[in-house]
Amino acid sequence: MEWFAGSQPSNAMMHLQKEVAREKKKRYIFRNTESRRFTRLMRMCADKLGTESALEFFGRLGRDTGPKEFNALIRVCLEKARACGDIDSAVEHIFRACRLFEMMKYRGFQIEEDSYGPFLLYLVDVELLEEFEMFSAFFRDANPRSCSRIPYYEMLLLIRAQDEESIRELCRSVEDCSEEADYCIAESYMLAFAESNRKMDFVTFLELLDPTKVLGSKYISSIFKYMGRLKLENHAEKFLQKMTSKEYSDVKVSSLIFDYAANIPSIEAEDVISSFNKWQEKFKVAPSVGVYDRIISFCCSSSKISLALDVAECLCKSNPSVPIELLNPIINVCEQGYELHMARPLYNLMSLYKLKLKPETFRSMISLCVKMKDFEGAYTILTDAEESGETSTVSLYNVIMAGYFREKNHNGAQMVMSQMQIAGVKPDSETFSYLISNCDCEEKISKYLDELRRDGVQMTKHAYMALINAYSRLGNFDMAKQVAQDKEIPPKCLSEVRSALVGALASNGKVSDGLELFDEIKQSGGYLEPKAAIALIEHTQTEDQLDRLYQLLEEVSDPGMWFDGCGRVLQYCVQHNHPDAAVDLLKQLKETNEMSTYMIVDQVFCQIWEMEPVNLDVGMELLRAVKELGLNVSRTSLDFLLSACVKAKDSQRAQQIWEEYESSGLPHNVLTSLRELEVDN
C-alpha cells in the first residue's frame, strides 16, 4: 500500500527541527533521570523517617512538595500494606496513606486518579467494602471530576465480592444514559466488566452506549484492547466500519486495529500481523509509521526478531523516508545479547534502503559487530560512518579498540591507534582511558599520559579512574592514591574517583587500605559507589567483619547489585559460621527476587561441600530455613549436601538428606546411590 509522502523541508528548517529535537531530548533525559532518582530518594526517606517526616524533611530542604512527591509516598505506604500478612497489620500503612491524602487536600492539590486509583485498587484487592465507601466519598468531595471514574473501582469491588444483586442494581441505574454524567458512569462500569473478563456484561454495555460517544472516548484504545482480549471480532468490525464511514484518520483507525489484534489471547506474532493486514486491507486503511513502530516492538518483545526485520523491510519498500528510530527496538534486543546474529542482516537493510543513520546508530552497530568478534564488519561500518561525514568517528574507533582489549588482543588495539593516525582522527579522553587501563608497565602509562597532555585532551573522571586501576594493578598503590588526590579533579566527580580507588585497592590485595579509605569517605559526608562496595564485600574475608559487611551493603542502592552483594555476605556468614545472620539474609534475598535466590542457595551448598573442615551444622540449618521460607530444595543443593555428608563421614545426616530427595519428589539416581554407599563405608 502506498504511503503519503510529505514535502521535503528546507535545509534551514531541517536544522531548526534538529535543534529543537535535541533540546527536547536533553530536557527529557534530565527530567526522567531526575524523576527516577528523586522517587528512589523519597522511598528511602519514607523507610527511614516515615512518610510525614519525609515530607517535612524535603520541605526544610526547600523542595516544593507537589502531587508527584505525595504519590511516591502513597505508593510506599501501599507497598508496605500489601507486604503485610493480614489487614490488622496493614492498618498503620493505610492510615499513613490517608494522612497524605488529607495533606494534599489541605494544601490545595487536586487529587487525581494517579493518586487515588492505586489506593482504591488496594481496597478492592483486600475487599474492604466499608473503607472503600468512606474513601470514595472523600475523593468525590476533594475532586468532583472523579465522580464518573470512581464507579469503575466500585464495580471492580462488587465483582470481587461477588455481590450480583448490587451489580445489577448499579447497571439498572444507568440504563437510560441520556445524561452525560450517566454515560460516563456507564462507560466506567463497562470497562470494569472488561477488566474482570465478564464478557456478556461488557457486550451489553457496548451495545447500550452510543457508538459515536464510544468512538470519541478517551478510553477507546482500551476498549479495542478489551474487544481483542474477549475475542469480540464482530463488535470491533462494526466500530471500525463506523470509523471509516465517518472519515476518521488512517492513523487512528490503524492504531485501533493493532490494539485489537495484539490483545487476542494466545496469539503468535505472525498471526497478529496477518490479522492486522487483513483488516487494514478490508477497510482500505494506510498504516502509519507509528503503528509499524508498535508492530516491530511487539515482535521484538515476542522474541521474533526476524519477523520484526521483515516488517521493517516491508515498510522501507513502501516509504523511502523511514526514520532510523523505527529500528531501535531491533537494535536494543540485539544489544542485550539475545540476537547478535541479526546485526548483519539489520545493517544490510539499513544500507540497502539508504536509511539515514545517526551517530548513536553507527556506534550501536559497530558495538554489535565487536561483540560478535566481527572486527572486519565493524571496520566496514566505520568506513560508512566516515563517508557520511555526520558523526565524530573517534567514538567509533574507541568501540573497536575496547573490543580488542576485551579479547586481550593488544596488537589489534594498537592497530586501531595506527589507523586513527592515518585517518587524521585525534584520540580523546576515552581513547587514552582504554590505553592506560591496559598498560603492562609504568613507562607506557607515562607515555600515554604525556601524549594526552601534549594533545590538549582534557582529563575526565574515566581517565583518572583508568590511571588508578592501572597503577593499582601494577602494584604502585602510592601513585594510585596520588591520582585520587589530584586537585584538578572536578568536585562532582570526586566520589566516583575515590570509589574507584577503593575498588582498586580491594581488588588488588589492599583490603585494609580500601576499608580505611571507605571510613574517610563516610566521615567527610561522601558516599561509596555500589561497584566499589561490592569489591570490598567480595574481598573482605577475615573474621569479625560481619558488621562492616552490613555497613557496606547499605551503600548499595542498585537492586541488582544489592542482590549480588547480599549473596556474597551470605557466603561470608556460611564461611565464618554465622547461621542466624545467614538465614536472615536468605529471607531478604527471597523477598527481593525469589527466582534468583535458588542460584544463591545452590552456590551456598556448594561452598559448604568445599569447606575444610565441612560445616554440616550450618548446612542443615540453612536447609531447614530454605524449607520454612517455602523455597523448593533443588537436586543440585541436595547433591552438594549429600556429598558434604560423605566428606564428613556423617551417616546420620546423610540419611536425612536421602529422605529429603523423597519428600521433594526427586528420584534417586546413580550419584545419590553412590554417595550413600560411600558414606556407609
C-alpha positions in Angstrom: 0.0 0.0 0.0 1.4 3.4 -1.0 2.5 5.9 1.7 1.7 9.5 1.7 4.9 11.4 1.2 5.2 14.9 2.6 7.2 17.8 1.0 10.9 17.9 1.9 11.7 20.7 4.4 14.3 23.2 3.6 17.9 22.9 5.0 17.3 25.8 7.4 14.0 24.3 8.6 15.6 20.9 8.9 18.4 22.4 11.0 15.9 24.2 13.3 13.9 21.0 13.7 17.1 19.1 14.7 18.0 21.8 17.3 14.5 21.7 18.8 14.5 17.9 18.9 18.0 17.9 20.5 16.9 20.3 23.2 13.7 18.3 23.9 15.8 15.2 24.2 18.1 16.9 26.7 15.2 18.1 28.8 13.5 14.6 28.6 16.7 12.8 29.7 17.2 15.2 32.6 13.6 15.2 33.7 13.3 11.4 33.6 16.7 10.8 35.3 15.8 13.3 38.0 12.4 11.8 38.4 13.7 8.3 38.9 16.4 9.4 41.3 14.0 11.6 43.3 11.4 8.8 43.6 14.1 6.5 44.9 15.2 9.1 47.4 11.6 9.6 48.6 11.3 5.9 49.1 14.5 5.7 51.2 13.4 8.7 53.3 10.0 7.2 53.9 11.6 3.9 55.0 13.9 5.7 57.4 11.8 8.6 58.7 8.2 7.8 58.0 6.0 9.4 55.3 5.1 12.7 57.1 8.6 13.2 58.4 9.9 12.7 54.9 7.7 15.5 53.6 8.8 17.8 56.4 12.4 16.9 55.7 12.1 17.8 52.0 10.3 21.0 52.9 13.2 22.1 55.0 15.5 21.4 52.1 13.5 23.9 50.1 12.0 21.2 47.8 8.4 22.0 46.8 6.2 19.1 47.7 3.7 18.5 44.9 1.4 15.7 43.7 4.4 13.7 42.4 6.1 13.6 45.8 2.8 12.7 47.5 2.2 10.0 45.0 5.6 8.5 45.6 5.0 8.3 49.4 1.5 6.9 48.9 2.9 4.1 46.8 5.4 3.4 49.6 2.5 3.1 52.0 0.6 0.7 49.7 3.6 -1.5 49.1 4.1 -1.8 52.8 0.4 -2.6 53.3 0.5 -5.3 50.6 3.5 -6.8 52.2 1.7 -7.3 55.5 0.3 -10.8 56.2 -3.1 -9.5 57.4 -5.3 -6.5 57.4 -4.7 -5.6 61.0 -1.0 -5.3 60.3 -1.7 -3.2 57.2 -3.9 -0.7 59.0 -1.0 1.5 60.1 0.1 1.9 56.4 -3.4 2.6 55.2 -3.7 5.3 57.9 -0.5 6.9 56.7 -1.8 7.0 53.2 -5.0 8.6 54.4 -3.0 11.3 56.2 -1.2 12.0 52.9 -4.5 12.4 51.1 -5.7 14.8 53.8 -2.5 16.9 53.5 -2.9 17.0 49.7 -6.4 18.4 50.1 -5.4 20.8 52.8 -2.6 22.2 50.6 -5.0 22.7 47.7 -3.7 19.9 45.4 -6.3 18.2 43.1 -6.4 14.5 44.0 -6.4 12.9 40.5 -6.7 9.3 39.5 -2.9 8.9 39.6 -3.2 9.4 43.3 -6.5 7.8 44.4 -6.5 4.9 41.8 -3.8 2.7 43.3 -5.3 3.3 46.8 -8.8 2.2 45.7 -7.4 -0.8 43.8 -5.7 -1.9 47.1 -9.0 -1.6 48.9 -10.6 -3.7 46.1 -8.0 -6.4 46.3 -8.4 -6.8 50.1 -12.2 -6.3 49.8 -12.6 -3.6 52.4 -16.1 -2.5 51.5 -16.9 0.0 54.3 -13.5 1.6 53.9 -13.9 1.8 50.2 -17.3 3.6 50.6 -15.8 6.1 53.1 -12.8 7.0 51.0 -14.8 7.1 47.8 -16.9 9.8 49.4 -13.7 11.7 50.4 -12.3 11.6 46.9 -15.6 12.7 45.3 -15.7 15.7 47.7 -12.0 16.5 47.0 -12.3 16.2 43.3 -15.9 16.3 41.8 -14.5 15.2 38.4 -13.7 11.8 40.0 -17.5 11.1 40.4 -17.6 9.5 36.9 -14.4 7.5 37.3 -14.7 6.1 40.9 -17.7 3.9 39.7 -15.1 1.9 37.8 -13.4 0.9 41.1 -16.8 0.5 42.8 -17.8 -2.1 40.2 -14.5 -3.9 40.5 -15.1 -4.2 44.2 -18.6 -5.6 43.8 -17.3 -8.1 41.2 -14.5 -9.2 43.5 -17.1 -9.6 46.4 -19.5 -11.5 44.0 -22.3 -9.2 45.0 -24.5 -9.8 42.0 -27.6 -8.1 43.4 -25.7 -4.8 43.8 -24.0 -5.2 40.4 -27.5 -5.5 38.7 -28.7 -2.5 40.8 -25.9 -0.3 39.5 -26.4 -1.4 36.0 -30.1 -0.5 36.1 -29.3 2.9 37.4 -27.6 3.9 34.1 -29.8 2.1 31.6 -31.0 5.4 30.2 -27.6 7.0 29.7 -29.3 10.2 28.3 -27.3 12.4 30.7 -23.6 13.0 30.1 -22.8 12.0 33.7 -24.8 8.8 33.4 -23.0 8.0 30.2 -19.5 8.4 31.8 -20.6 6.2 34.8 -21.9 3.5 32.4 -18.6 3.6 30.5 -16.7 3.1 33.8 -18.9 0.1 34.5 -18.3 -1.3 31.1 -14.5 -1.0 31.5 -14.7 -2.7 34.9 -16.6 -5.6 33.4 -14.0 -6.0 30.6 -11.1 -5.8 33.1 -12.8 -8.6 35.1 -13.4 -10.7 31.9 -17.2 -10.5 32.3 -17.8 -10.8 28.5 -21.6 -10.7 28.4 -21.9 -7.7 30.7 -19.2 -5.9 28.7 -21.1 -6.6 25.4 -24.4 -5.5 27.0 -22.9 -2.1 27.7 -21.1 -2.0 24.4 -24.4 -2.3 22.6 -26.2 0.0 25.1 -23.9 3.0 24.7 -24.0 5.5 21.8 -21.3 4.2 19.3 -20.4 7.8 18.4 -19.6 8.6 22.0 -17.7 5.3 22.4 -15.5 6.2 19.4 -14.8 9.6 20.9 -14.0 8.2 24.3 -10.5 8.8 25.7 -10.6 5.1 26.6 -11.2 3.9 23.0 -7.8 2.3 22.8 -8.5 0.3 26.0 -11.9 -0.7 24.6 -10.4 -2.2 21.4 -7.8 -4.0 23.5 -10.6 -5.5 25.6 -12.5 -6.5 22.5 -9.4 -8.3 21.3 -8.9 -10.0 24.7 -12.5 -11.1 24.8 -12.5 -12.1 21.0 -15.3 -9.8 20.0 -14.4 -9.6 16.4 -17.9 -8.7 15.1 -18.2 -5.8 17.5 -14.7 -4.5 16.7 -15.6 -4.7 13.0 -18.8 -2.7 13.4 -16.9 0.1 15.2 -14.2 0.1 12.5 -16.9 0.4 9.8 -18.4 3.4 11.5 -15.0 5.0 11.8 -14.1 4.6 8.1 -17.6 5.8 7.1 -17.1 9.0 9.2 -13.6 9.7 7.8 -11.6 9.1 10.9 -7.8 9.4 10.2 -6.0 6.4 8.9 -3.5 6.8 11.8 -6.3 6.5 14.4 -8.0 3.5 12.7 -4.8 1.5 12.0 -3.7 2.1 15.7 -7.0 0.7 16.9 -6.8 -2.3 14.6 -3.4 -3.1 16.1 -4.9 -2.6 19.6 -7.4 -5.3 18.8 -5.1 -7.8 17.0 -2.2 -7.6 19.6 -4.5 -8.5 22.5 -6.2 -11.6 21.2 -5.3 -14.3 23.7 -2.5 -16.9 22.9 -1.8 -15.4 19.5 1.5 -15.6 17.8 3.2 -12.5 16.4 2.8 -13.9 12.9 -0.9 -14.1 13.4 -1.1 -10.6 14.8 0.5 -9.3 11.7 -1.8 -11.4 9.5 -4.9 -10.2 11.3 -3.7 -6.6 11.1 -3.0 -6.8 7.4 -6.4 -8.4 6.7 -8.3 -5.7 8.5 -6.3 -2.8 7.0 -6.9 -4.1 3.5 -10.6 -4.7 4.3 -11.1 -1.1 5.5 -8.6 0.4 3.0 -6.5 2.0 5.7 -3.0 3.1 5.1 -0.9 2.1 8.2 1.0 4.8 9.8 4.7 4.7 10.7 3.7 4.8 14.4 1.7 1.6 14.0 4.6 -0.1 12.2 6.8 1.0 15.2 4.4 -0.7 17.6 4.3 -3.9 15.4 8.1 -4.0 15.4 8.3 -3.5 19.1 5.6 -6.2 19.6 7.6 -8.7 17.5 10.8 -7.9 19.5 9.1 -8.4 22.8 7.8 -11.7 21.5 11.4 -12.7 20.6 10.5 -12.7 16.9 13.4 -10.6 15.6 13.5 -12.0 12.1 9.8 -11.2 11.8 10.4 -7.6 13.1 13.1 -7.2 10.4 10.7 -8.4 7.7 8.1 -5.9 8.9 10.8 -3.1 8.8 11.8 -4.1 5.2 8.1 -4.1 4.1 7.9 -0.5 5.4 11.2 0.5 3.8 9.9 -0.7 0.4 6.9 1.4 0.5 8.3 4.5 2.2 11.7 6.0 1.2 12.0 8.2 4.2 11.6 5.8 7.1 13.1 7.2 10.3 16.0 5.2 11.7 14.4 5.3 15.1 12.0 2.7 13.8 14.7 0.1 14.0 15.7 1.0 17.6 13.7 -1.9 19.2 15.6 -4.4 17.0 18.9 -2.8 17.8 18.1 -2.8 21.5 17.2 -6.6 21.5 20.5 -7.3 19.6 22.5 -5.2 22.1 21.0 -7.2 25.0 22.9 -10.2 23.6 19.9 -12.3 22.6 20.1 -12.0 18.8 23.6 -10.9 17.9 23.5 -12.8 14.7 20.8 -10.4 13.4 23.3 -7.5 13.4 24.5 -8.2 9.8 21.1 -8.5 8.1 19.9 -5.5 10.1 22.8 -3.3 8.8 22.3 -4.8 5.3 18.7 -3.5 5.5 19.9 0.0 6.5 22.4 0.1 3.6 20.0 -1.4 1.0 17.4 1.3 1.6 19.9 4.1 2.3 18.5 4.9 5.7 20.0 8.0 7.3 21.9 6.7 10.3 22.6 8.8 13.4 25.9 8.7 15.4 24.3 6.5 18.1 23.1 4.1 15.4 26.6 3.7 13.9 28.0 3.2 17.4 25.4 0.6 18.3 26.0 -1.4 15.0 29.8 -1.3 15.4 29.4 -2.4 19.1 27.3 -5.4 17.9 29.9 -6.4 15.4 32.6 -6.2 18.0 30.6 -8.3 20.4 30.4 -11.0 17.7 34.2 -10.5 17.2 33.5 -9.4 13.6 36.1 -6.7 13.5 36.1 -6.7 9.7 32.3 -5.9 9.8 33.0 -3.2 12.4 35.6 -1.5 10.2 33.1 -1.6 7.2 30.5 0.3 9.2 33.2 2.7 10.5 34.1 3.5 6.8 30.5 4.2 6.0 30.3 6.5 9.1 33.3 8.4 7.9 31.9 8.7 4.4 28.6 10.0 5.8 30.5 12.9 7.4 27.8 13.4 10.0 29.5 11.8 13.0 32.6 12.1 15.1 34.4 8.9 14.3 36.8 8.9 17.3 34.0 7.4 19.5 33.6 4.6 16.9 37.3 3.8 16.9 37.0 3.7 20.7 34.4 1.0 20.5 36.6 -1.2 18.3 39.6 -0.6 20.5 37.7 -1.6 23.6 36.6 -4.8 21.8 40.2 -5.7 21.0 41.2 -5.1 24.7 38.4 -7.3 25.9 39.8 -10.0 23.7 43.3 -9.4 25.2 44.4 -8.5 21.6 46.8 -5.6 22.3 48.2 -5.7 18.8 44.7 -5.2 17.4 44.2 -2.2 19.8 47.5 -0.7 18.7 46.4 -1.2 15.0 43.3 0.9 15.8 45.6 3.7 17.0 47.7 3.5 13.8 44.5 3.7 11.7 43.3 6.7 13.7 46.6 8.5 12.9 46.3 7.6 9.2 42.8 8.9 9.1 43.8 12.1 10.9 41.4 11.3 13.8 42.7 12.6 17.2 42.3 10.4 20.3 40.1 11.7 23.0 40.0 11.1 26.8 38.1 7.8 26.3 40.8 6.5 23.9 43.6 7.3 26.4 41.5 5.7 29.2 41.4 2.4 27.3 45.1 2.6 26.5 46.1 3.5 30.1 43.9 0.8 31.7 45.6 -1.9 29.7 49.2 -0.8 30.2 51.6 -3.6 31.3 54.3 -1.2 32.7 54.5 2.2 34.2 56.6 3.5 31.3 53.7 3.1 29.0 51.4 4.8 31.5 53.7 7.8 31.5 54.0 7.7 27.7 50.2 7.9 27.2 49.8 10.5 29.9 52.4 12.7 28.2 50.6 12.3 24.8 47.2 13.2 26.4 48.7 16.4 27.8 50.5 17.2 24.6 47.4 16.8 22.6 45.5 19.1 25.0 43.0 16.4 25.9 41.0 17.2 29.0 41.2 14.7 31.9 37.9 13.2 32.6 36.8 11.0 35.5 37.3 7.9 33.3 40.9 8.9 32.7 41.5 9.4 36.4 39.9 6.0 37.1 42.0 4.4 34.4 45.2 5.7 36.0 44.1 4.5 39.4 43.3 1.0 38.1 46.5 0.8 36.1 48.8 1.8 38.9 47.0 -0.5 41.4 47.2 -3.5 39.0 50.9 -2.9 38.7 51.3 -2.6 42.5 52.1 1.1 42.7 49.4 2.0 45.2 51.1 5.2 46.3 50.8 6.6 42.7 47.1 5.4 42.6 46.4 7.3 45.8 48.2 10.4 44.4 45.9 10.4 41.4 42.8 10.3 43.6 44.2 13.4 45.5 44.7 15.5 42.3 43.4 19.0 42.9 42.2 19.2 39.3 39.5 16.5 39.8 36.1 18.3 39.4 34.2 18.2 42.8 31.2 16.4 41.1 33.5 13.5 40.1 35.4 13.2 43.3 33.2 10.5 44.9 33.4 8.3 41.8 37.2 8.7 41.5 37.7 7.9 45.2 35.3 5.0 44.9 37.4 3.7 42.0 40.4 3.8 44.3 38.6 1.8 47.0 37.6 -0.8 44.5 41.1 -1.0 43.0 42.7 -1.4 46.4 40.3 -4.1 47.4 40.7 -6.0 44.1 44.5 -5.9 44.3 45.1 -7.2 47.8 44.9 -4.0 49.8 41.5 -4.6 51.5 42.5 -2.9 54.8 43.6 0.3 52.9 40.3 0.2 51.0 38.3 -0.1 54.2 40.3 2.8 55.7 39.6 5.0 52.7 35.9 4.0 52.9 35.8 5.3 56.5 37.4 8.6 55.4 34.8 9.0 52.7 31.9 8.4 55.1 33.4 10.7 57.7 33.7 13.5 55.1 30.0 13.1 54.2 30.7 11.3 50.9 29.3 8.1 49.6 30.7 4.9 48.0 29.7 3.8 44.5 28.0 0.4 44.5 30.7 -1.2 42.4 33.3 -0.3 44.9 31.2 -1.5 47.8 30.7 -4.9 46.1 34.5 -5.1 45.5 35.1 -4.6 49.2 32.4 -7.1 50.2 33.9 -9.7 47.8 37.5 -9.4 49.1 36.7 -8.9 52.8 37.2 -12.5 54.1 38.8 -12.1 57.6 36.8 -13.0 60.7 34.8 -10.4 62.8 33.9 -8.3 59.8 30.2 -9.0 59.6 29.1 -5.6 60.9 31.4 -4.0 58.4 29.9 -6.0 55.5 26.4 -5.0 56.6 27.6 -1.3 56.5 28.9 -1.8 53.0 25.7 -3.5 51.9 23.8 -0.4 52.9 25.9 1.6 50.4 24.4 -0.4 47.5 21.2 1.2 46.2 21.0 -0.6 42.8 18.7 -3.6 43.3 20.7 -5.9 41.0 24.0 -5.1 42.7 22.4 -5.2 46.1 21.3 -8.8 45.4 24.8 -9.7 44.3 26.3 -8.1 47.4 23.8 -9.7 49.7 24.6 -13.1 48.3 28.3 -12.5 48.9 27.6 -11.5 52.5 25.5 -14.7 52.9 28.5 -16.8 51.7 30.7 -14.9 54.2 28.3 -15.9 57.0 28.5 -19.6 55.9 32.3 -19.4 55.8 32.6 -17.9 59.3 29.7 -19.8 60.9 27.1 -17.1 61.4 23.9 -19.3 60.8 21.4 -16.8 62.2 22.7 -14.0 60.0 22.8 -16.3 57.0 19.1 -17.2 57.5 18.1 -13.6 57.8 20.0 -12.7 54.6 18.4 -15.6 52.8 15.0 -14.3 53.8 15.9 -10.9 52.4 17.1 -12.4 49.1 13.9 -14.4 48.7 11.7 -11.3 49.3 13.8 -9.4 46.7 14.0 -11.9 43.9 12.8 -15.5 44.6 13.8 -17.0 41.3 17.4 -15.7 41.5 17.6 -16.9 45.2 17.7 -20.5 44.0 21.0 -19.9 42.3 22.4 -18.4 45.5 21.2 -21.3 47.6 22.9 -23.8 45.2 26.2 -21.8 45.5 26.0 -21.8 49.3 25.5 -25.6 49.5 28.4 -26.0 47.0 30.5 -23.8 49.3 29.6 -26.0 52.3 30.8 -29.1 50.4 34.1 -27.3 49.5 34.9 -26.1 53.1 37.7 -27.6 55.1 36.5 -28.9 57.5 32.9 -29.3 56.3 30.4 -27.4 58.5 27.3 -29.6 58.3 25.7 -27.7 61.2 25.3 -24.6 59.2 24.3 -26.7 56.2 21.4 -28.4 58.0 20.3 -25.0 59.5 20.2 -23.5 56.0 18.3 -26.5 54.6 15.7 -26.0 57.4 15.4 -22.3 56.6 15.1 -22.9 52.9 12.1 -25.2 53.5 10.5 -22.8 56.1 10.7 -20.0 53.6 8.7 -22.0 51.1 11.6 -22.5 48.6 11.9 -25.7 46.7 15.0 -27.6 47.5 16.8 -28.3 44.2 18.6 -31.6 43.3 21.8 -29.6 43.0 21.6 -28.4 46.6 20.8 -31.9 47.9 23.6 -33.4 45.9 26.1 -31.0 47.4 24.8 -31.6 50.9 24.9 -35.4 50.4 28.5 -35.1 49.1 29.3 -33.0 52.2 27.9 -35.7 54.4 30.2 -38.3 52.6 33.1 -36.0 53.1 32.4 -35.6 56.8 31.5 -39.4 57.1 28.2 -38.4 58.8 25.9 -41.3 58.0 23.0 -40.0 60.2 22.7 -36.7 58.3 23.3 -38.5 55.0 20.1 -40.5 55.8 18.3 -37.2 56.5 19.4 -35.8 53.1 18.4 -39.1 51.5 14.9 -38.7 52.8 14.8 -35.1 51.6 15.1 -36.4 48.0 11.9 -38.4 48.5 10.0 -35.6 50.3 11.0 -33.2 47.5 9.8 -35.7 44.8 13.3 -36.2 43.4 14.0 -39.8 42.3 17.3 -41.3 43.3 19.9 -41.6 40.6 23.4 -43.1 40.2 25.1 -40.3 42.1 22.9 -40.4 45.2 23.2 -44.2 45.4 27.0 -44.0 45.0 27.2 -41.3 47.8 25.0 -43.4 50.1 27.4 -46.4 49.6 30.4 -44.2 50.2 29.1 -42.8 53.5 28.2 -46.3 54.7 31.8 -47.4 54.1 
